[in-house]
Amino acid sequence: MRRKWKKLLSTTLALAMVITTIGVREVPVSAAEEEDTNESVVYMDDMAYDTTTGHFYKLSSVGTYEQVNAEAKESGGYLACISSAEENEIVAKVSSTGKTTTSSYIGLMRNKENIQEWMWADGSEVNYTNWNEGEPNSESEIVAEIYNSTRSSGAEKWNDCTVSSGKTGVVEYNECIHPESQYVVKNKTFADCEQGGYTGDTYCGFCNEKIADGKETEPGGHAEAVIDEKTVKEATCTEEGYTGDKICPTCKKVLEQGQTTPANRHTESEELRKVREASCYLDGYTGETYCTVCGETIEAGDAITKLEHEYEDNVCKNCGRINNAQLDTTYTSKTTNLYPFQVIQFKAPENGTYKFYCENITNWDSYGYLFKEENFNDQVIKGGIEKFNAKLENSNVENSRLDGFWGVNDDGGKNGAPAITEELEKDKTYYFVLGTYYAYTYTGEFSVTITCTHDKTHIEGKTLSDCTVGGYTGDTVCDICGKVVEQGQTLEPGEHQEAVLDVKDATCYVTGYTGDTYCSVCNIKLAEGTVTPKLEHKYEDNVCKNCGRINNAQLDTTYTSKTTNSYPFQVIQFKAPENGKYKFYCENIKNWDSYGYLFKEENFNDQIIIDGIEKFNAKKADSGAEIPTLSGYWQCDDEHGKNSAPAITAELEKDKTYYFVVGPYSTATGEFRITITCAHEKTHIEGRTFSNCTVGGYTGDIVCDTCGKVVEQGQTLEPGEHQEAVLDVKDATCYVTGYTGDTYCSVCNIKLAEGTVIPKLEHEYEDNVCKNCGRINNAQLDTTYTSKTTNLYPFQVIQFKAPENGKYKFHCENITVWDSYGYLFKEENFNDQVIIDGT
């Protein structure tokens, strides 16, 4: 439809018609001959014509960028190239006519030769932009779109986007394309074949150019009548139809009235929908009878009472739920769309650790849950089934994860099935539930076995005490379930089988041990080991040959080192050459979880590393032990280096010694590189002769105050013109004045011109909303207002006058995700200065 109609003038003398693909619009002839041309842009349907430039705009069909661009070229146009705010408004309004998308491709694309540069499809320069806040933001998004005028945020703004998105494009033409759907017939006097007359001249409804001349028609008879399709109406289930009027195809006069046809009354076709079987968890439903023609419900269904669990050999015959599951028994079961979760109940016979181990028989992505009795009931399963059913209907809804579980596992079993191991209490009941991985709706067959892990055992029936005497080694029996885990054996008298245990290598931090000698059969200690002294640091090129510790590390030198189980912490000593900021930067050569510490000299000694090694060894022996974190450090970091390695930047004092230590977050070890660099935060210029672009000279070298290194080489510039740049520009707002900005030379930094102050804006209200800042005056009860904050207007004001004494609620909803905050002021405590101070 036309968005802005050209004003029609004068009185009705005869009729003119706009002929479209969907009907005829009749207007006075005088209006067709004389139109008010104050409106420079004409909008009709999904098209627009700018009478000022002569350019025409049309919305394409939906497609990828390549498809939309091809459609534009094939029709003789190109994707819109926008050169002004006025043209931007036209393109955005044409985009707004789209029914399926809220944005459209335009002819702006990244330059393949320089990805930071943008170019228009018609080859024109980019001298106008209207990017949305924060855009463009991704070099992988190589084309642009315009948001339409109806969006709640970013309306008529631009965004960089990919070429694969399905959306419309706005096609631009350098002249009017005279679409047939908007032809206008003027000067028509012909209205009836029996009277004759002039058929009228055909004009373009956009640009008013004459397309074809009419002709004089002599009075005569009507042509053979045809059905006027616009008057035909099909009968529906509830509404009558109409066969359509018969008209003269020449003058459109109705020659014969159509007839009414009766409503169908849902007699054509019906089907049963929303049928649901009853299960042990949910009621069923017989289903509703629908008319397949109109979709109306003809007859409602009835609820079917949910089933009761019927157990046979502790397995429910309806749903497959297993009660009173036994140790070391393998149960085979399955999940289905009706029963997407399967329950196995187990009562622990003794205190101890038990394993619920599953194997997927069919290929599916299963997930396991373990519940304590007090947190489990049928409602847990019912809630999961409801989520599962919702996800079957719409894959975008929330996942079907169960609530209230104690433990979970995804793929610790066989073929991607779960397995959960937990410490259980004697005579307590637990529920193991298996279902689909919660992000999906898979079902399948599986087996589950509950076993004792035999963590605690003892020896029974042992008579062997010494290999030289012989005897029975004894059976290994589980303390929890009483099962014989390993059978013993009878040994004849013989020699001891020596084995050395508890061997520990000496390091630069701890003593070693040669190990005790035991008999591996009867376990008698045959000989005591001896302590080996700890090693001394042996430095070669400032690196210890034993442990890898680095002394007197140098700036800008990369050292390669590693941690091991013997040396889980690696030390790098550094003496600061000057006061300043330095960076200790690490890169993990292989992927491991490293951690970095920085120590001041007075807080560091070998005992720090010794304590860390003891914690590391304890964590290796028991995963539940504390993390081996060093103590007394000044600063620490986890992953600001490369490949999750640490990096620490700190202000150091001249001639003070510091120790940087790399170690594990838990028990991982690996190789890494470390480089200590100056941060070059404080610099000065040396050797500068350049002071003015018109004279030329050497710009000077940028030298670090701390390390003396040349950070950036200068360059020799020939005399030339200043390169103007406007700085410190500030837009005026309804609260603060603006500033046009000072003009500087971007090369020699000379100020070329002072800016001027721009007076602050006045609030301009339209329908109680300021057109400049968005402030809302005289807000009304029960009315929803859409607004936004920006960098220019970070605070938005809504004024409200209470109609009566009482309690009122100011309720906000963030349309985009951001962290907002609200304030309520009494009139006597509020003025524009409050907003100015906040800004």
Long-range contacts (C-beta under 8 A, 24 or more apart in sequence): 1-44, 1-45, 2-42, 2-43, 2-44, 2-45, 3-43, 3-44, 3-48, 3-93, 4-39, 4-41, 4-42, 4-43, 6-35, 6-36, 6-37, 6-39, 6-42, 7-35, 7-36, 7-38, 7-39, 8-35, 9-34, 9-35, 9-36, 10-34, 14-188, 14-189, 15-188, 15-191, 16-184, 16-185, 16-186, 16-187, 16-188, 16-200, 17-184, 17-185, 17-188, 17-200, 18-182, 18-183, 18-184, 18-185, 18-205, 19-183, 19-184, 19-185, 19-202, 20-181, 20-182, 20-183, 21-180, 21-181, 22-181, 23-230, 24-252, 27-184, 29-186, 29-187, 29-188, 32-184, 32-186, 32-187, 32-203, 33-186, 33-187, 35-208, 41-90, 42-205, 42-206, 43-93, 43-94, 44-182, 44-205, 44-206, 45-97, 45-181, 45-182, 46-94, 46-97, 46-98, 47-94, 47-179, 47-182, 47-206, 48-90, 48-93, 48-94, 49-176, 49-206, 49-207, 50-87, 50-90, 51-207, 53-87, 54-174, 54-175, 54-176, 54-207, 55-87, 55-172, 55-173, 55-174, 55-175, 56-172, 56-173, 56-175, 56-176, 56-177, 56-206, 57-90, 57-91, 57-94, 57-170, 57-171, 57-172, 57-173, 58-94, 58-170, 58-171, 58-173, 58-177, 58-179, 59-94, 59-95, 59-97, 59-98, 59-104, 59-168, 59-169, 59-170, 59-171, 60-104, 60-168, 60-169, 60-170, 60-171, 61-168, 62-98, 62-100, 62-101, 62-166, 62-167, 62-168, 63-166, 63-167, 63-169, 64-163, 64-164, 64-165, 64-166, 65-105, 65-143, 65-162, 65-163, 65-164, 65-165, 65-169, 66-163, 68-105, 68-167, 68-168, 68-169, 69-105, 69-121, 69-169, 71-169, 71-171, 72-169, 72-171, 75-171, 75-173, 75-177, 76-173, 76-177, 77-171, 77-172, 77-173, 77-177, 78-107, 78-121, 78-122, 78-171, 78-172, 79-105, 79-106, 79-107, 79-121, 79-169, 79-170, 79-171, 79-172, 80-106, 80-107, 80-146, 80-169, 80-170, 80-171, 80-172, 81-106, 81-107, 81-108, 81-120, 81-121, 81-122, 81-124, 81-172, 82-106, 82-108, 82-128, 82-130, 82-146, 83-124, 83-127, 83-128, 84-128, 85-128, 85-130, 88-128, 88-130, 88-146, 88-156, 89-149, 89-156, 91-146, 91-170, 91-172, 92-146, 92-147, 92-148, 92-149, 92-155, 92-156, 93-148, 93-149, 94-170, 95-146, 95-147, 95-148, 95-149, 95-168, 95-170, 96-148, 96-149, 96-150, 98-148, 98-168, 100-168, 101-166, 101-167, 101-168, 102-147, 102-148, 102-150, 102-151, 103-145, 103-146, 103-147, 103-148, 103-151, 103-159, 103-161, 103-167, 104-145, 104-146, 104-148, 104-167, 104-168, 104-169, 104-170, 105-143, 105-144, 105-145, 105-161, 105-167, 105-168, 105-169, 105-170, 106-144, 106-145, 106-146, 106-158, 106-169, 106-170, 107-172, 108-143, 108-144, 108-158, 109-142, 109-143, 109-144, 110-139, 110-142, 110-143, 110-160, 115-139, 115-142, 118-144, 122-172, 129-158, 130-156, 130-157, 130-158, 131-157, 131-158, 131-159, 132-157, 132-158, 132-159, 133-157, 133-790, 133-791, 135-159, 135-160, 136-160, 146-170, 152-786, 152-815, 153-788, 153-815, 153-816, 176-204, 176-206, 176-207, 176-209, 178-204, 178-206, 178-207, 178-209, 178-211, 179-206, 182-206, 183-211, 184-208, 185-214, 187-214, 188-214, 190-214, 190-217, 190-251, 191-251, 192-251, 192-253, 193-217, 193-219, 193-220, 193-221, 193-222, 193-223, 193-248, 193-250, 193-251, 193-253, 194-219, 194-220, 194-221, 194-222, 195-219, 196-220, 222-248, 222-250, 222-251, 222-253, 222-255, 223-248, 223-249, 223-250, 224-249, 225-249, 225-255, 225-256, 227-258, 228-252, 228-254, 231-258, 232-258, 235-261, 235-262, 235-263, 235-264, 236-263, 236-264, 236-293, 236-294, 237-263, 237-264, 237-265, 237-266, 237-268, 237-291, 237-293, 237-294, 237-296, 238-263, 238-265, 238-294, 238-296, 239-263, 264-293, 266-291, 266-293, 266-294, 266-296, 266-298, 268-292, 268-293, 269-293, 270-298, 274-301, 275-301, 276-304, 277-304, 277-338, 278-304, 278-305, 278-306, 278-307, 279-306, 279-307, 279-318, 279-319, 279-338, 279-339, 279-385, 280-306, 280-307, 280-308, 280-309, 280-316, 280-318, 280-319, 280-321, 280-339, 280-378, 281-306, 281-319, 281-339, 281-378, 281-381, 281-382, 281-385, 282-306, 282-382, 282-385, 282-386, 321-345, 325-432, 325-448, 325-450, 326-450, 327-354, 327-450, 327-451, 327-452, 327-481, 328-449, 328-450, 328-451, 328-452, 329-449, 329-450, 330-447, 330-448, 330-449, 331-447, 331-448, 331-449, 332-361, 332-445, 332-446, 332-447, 333-434, 333-445, 333-446, 333-447, 333-448, 334-443, 334-444, 334-445, 334-446, 335-366, 335-434, 335-435, 335-436, 335-443, 335-444, 335-446, 336-443, 337-388, 337-392, 337-441, 337-443, 339-385, 340-384, 340-385, 340-388, 340-400, 340-435, 340-436, 340-441, 340-443, 341-381, 341-384, 341-385, 341-388, 341-402, 341-433, 341-434, 341-435, 342-433, 342-434, 342-435, 342-446, 343-381, 343-431, 343-432, 343-433, 344-431, 344-432, 344-433, 344-434, 344-448, 344-450, 345-429, 345-430, 345-431, 346-429, 346-430, 346-431, 346-432, 346-450, 347-427, 347-428, 347-429, 347-430, 348-424, 348-425, 348-426, 348-427, 348-428, 348-430, 349-426, 349-427, 349-480, 349-481, 350-426, 350-480, 350-481, 351-423, 351-424, 351-425, 351-426, 351-480, 352-423, 352-424, 352-452, 352-453, 352-455, 352-456, 352-479, 352-480, 352-481, 353-421, 353-422, 353-423, 353-424, 353-452, 353-453, 353-455, 353-480, 354-421, 354-422, 354-424, 354-450, 354-451, 354-452, 354-453, 355-419, 355-420, 355-421, 355-450, 355-451, 355-452, 355-453, 356-418, 356-419, 356-420, 356-421, 356-432, 356-448, 356-450, 357-413, 357-414, 357-419, 357-448, 357-449, 357-450, 357-451, 358-413, 358-414, 358-417, 358-418, 358-419, 358-434, 358-446, 358-447, 358-448, 359-413, 359-414, 359-415, 359-417, 359-446, 359-447, 360-413, 360-414, 360-415, 360-416, 360-417, 360-444, 360-445, 360-446, 361-415, 361-444, 361-445, 361-446, 361-447, 362-444, 362-445, 362-446, 363-415, 363-444, 364-416, 364-436, 364-442, 364-443, 364-444, 365-416, 365-436, 365-437, 365-440, 365-442, 366-416, 366-417, 366-418, 366-434, 366-435, 366-436, 366-437, 366-442, 366-444, 366-446, 367-408, 367-409, 367-410, 367-418, 367-434, 367-435, 367-436, 367-437, 367-438, 368-408, 368-409, 368-410, 368-413, 368-417, 368-418, 368-419, 368-420, 368-432, 368-433, 368-434, 369-402, 369-405, 369-407, 369-408, 369-432, 369-433, 369-434, 369-435, 370-405, 370-406, 370-407, 370-408, 370-420, 370-422, 370-430, 370-431, 370-432, 370-433, 371-404, 371-405, 371-406, 371-430, 371-431, 371-432, 371-433, 372-406, 372-428, 372-430, 373-428, 373-429, 373-430, 373-431, 375-404, 375-405, 375-406, 376-404, 376-431, 380-404, 380-433, 381-433, 384-435, 388-435, 388-436, 388-441, 391-440, 391-441, 392-441, 395-441, 399-438, 399-439, 400-435, 400-436, 400-438, 400-441, 401-438, 402-433, 402-435, 402-438, 405-433, 406-430, 410-437, 417-446, 421-453, 452-478, 452-480, 452-481, 452-483, 454-478, 454-480, 454-481, 454-483, 454-485, 455-480, 456-480, 457-485, 459-488, 461-488, 462-488, 464-491, 464-521, 464-522, 465-522, 466-522, 466-524, 467-491, 467-493, 467-494, 467-495, 467-496, 467-497, 467-519, 467-521, 467-522, 467-524, 468-493, 468-494, 468-495, 468-496, 469-493, 470-494, 473-521, 491-521, 496-521, 496-522, 496-524, 496-526, 497-521, 498-526, 500-529, 502-529, 503-529, 505-532, 505-566, 506-532, 506-533, 506-534, 506-535, 507-534, 507-535, 507-546, 507-547, 507-566, 507-567, 507-613, 508-534, 508-535, 508-536, 508-537, 508-544, 508-546, 508-547, 508-549, 508-567, 508-606, 509-534, 509-547, 509-567, 509-606, 509-609, 509-610, 509-613, 510-534, 510-610, 510-613, 549-573, 550-674, 553-674, 553-676, 554-676, 555-582, 555-676, 555-677, 555-678, 555-707, 556-675, 556-676, 556-677, 556-678, 556-709, 557-675, 557-676, 558-673, 558-674, 558-675, 559-673, 559-674, 559-675, 560-589, 560-671, 560-672, 560-673, 561-662, 561-671, 561-672, 561-673, 561-674, 562-669, 562-670, 562-671, 562-672, 563-594, 563-662, 563-663, 563-664, 563-669, 563-670, 563-672, 564-669, 565-620, 565-669, 568-612, 568-613, 568-616, 568-628, 568-663, 568-664, 568-667, 568-669, 569-609, 569-612, 569-613, 569-616, 569-630, 569-661, 569-662, 569-663, 570-661, 570-662, 570-663, 570-672, 571-609, 571-659, 571-660, 571-661, 572-659, 572-660, 572-661, 572-662, 572-674, 572-676, 573-657, 573-658, 573-659, 574-657, 574-658, 574-659, 574-660, 574-676, 575-655, 575-656, 575-657, 575-658, 576-652, 576-653, 576-654, 576-655, 576-656, 576-658, 577-654, 577-655, 577-707, 578-654, 578-705, 578-706, 578-707, 579-651, 579-652, 579-653, 579-654, 579-706, 580-651, 580-652, 580-678, 580-679, 580-681, 580-682, 580-705, 580-706, 580-707, 581-649, 581-650, 581-651, 581-652, 581-678, 581-679, 581-681, 581-706, 582-649, 582-650, 582-652, 582-676, 582-677, 582-678, 582-679, 583-647, 583-648, 583-649, 583-676, 583-677, 583-678, 583-679, 584-646, 584-647, 584-648, 584-649, 584-650, 584-660, 584-674, 584-676, 585-641, 585-642, 585-647, 585-674, 585-675, 585-676, 585-677, 586-641, 586-642, 586-645, 586-646, 586-647, 586-662, 586-672, 586-673, 586-674, 587-641, 587-642, 587-643, 587-645, 587-672, 587-673, 587-674, 588-641, 588-642, 588-643, 588-644, 588-645, 588-670, 588-671, 588-672, 589-643, 589-670, 589-671, 589-672, 589-673, 590-670, 590-671, 591-643, 591-644, 591-670, 592-644, 592-664, 592-668, 592-669, 592-670, 593-644, 593-664, 593-665, 593-666, 593-668, 594-644, 594-645, 594-646, 594-662, 594-663, 594-664, 594-665, 594-668, 594-670, 594-672, 595-629, 595-636, 595-637, 595-638, 595-646, 595-662, 595-663, 595-664, 595-665, 596-636, 596-637, 596-638, 596-641, 596-645, 596-646, 596-647, 596-648, 596-660, 596-661, 596-662, 597-630, 597-633, 597-635, 597-636, 597-660, 597-661, 597-663, 598-633, 598-634, 598-635, 598-636, 598-648, 598-650, 598-658, 598-659, 598-660, 598-661, 599-632, 599-633, 599-634, 599-658, 599-659, 599-660, 599-661, 600-634, 600-656, 600-658, 601-656, 601-657, 601-658, 601-659, 603-632, 603-633, 603-634, 604-632, 604-659, 608-632, 608-661, 609-661, 612-663, 616-663, 616-664, 616-667, 619-666, 619-667, 620-667, 627-665, 627-666, 628-663, 628-664, 628-666, 628-667, 630-661, 630-663, 633-661, 638-665, 645-672, 649-679, 678-704, 678-706, 678-707, 678-709, 679-706, 680-704, 680-706, 680-707, 680-709, 680-711, 681-706, 682-706, 683-711, 685-714, 687-714, 688-714, 690-714, 690-717, 690-748, 691-748, 692-748, 692-750, 693-717, 693-719, 693-720, 693-721, 693-722, 693-723, 693-745, 693-747, 693-748, 693-750, 694-719, 694-720, 694-721, 694-722, 695-719, 696-720, 717-747, 722-747, 722-748, 722-750, 722-752, 723-747, 724-752, 726-755, 728-755, 729-755, 730-758, 731-758, 731-792, 732-758, 732-759, 732-760, 732-761, 733-760, 733-761, 733-772, 733-773, 733-792, 733-793, 733-839, 734-760, 734-761, 734-762, 734-763, 734-770, 734-772, 734-773, 734-775, 734-793, 734-832, 735-760, 735-773, 735-832, 735-835, 735-836, 735-839, 736-760, 736-836, 736-839, 775-799, 781-808, 786-815, 789-820, 794-838, 794-839, 795-835, 795-838, 795-839, 797-835
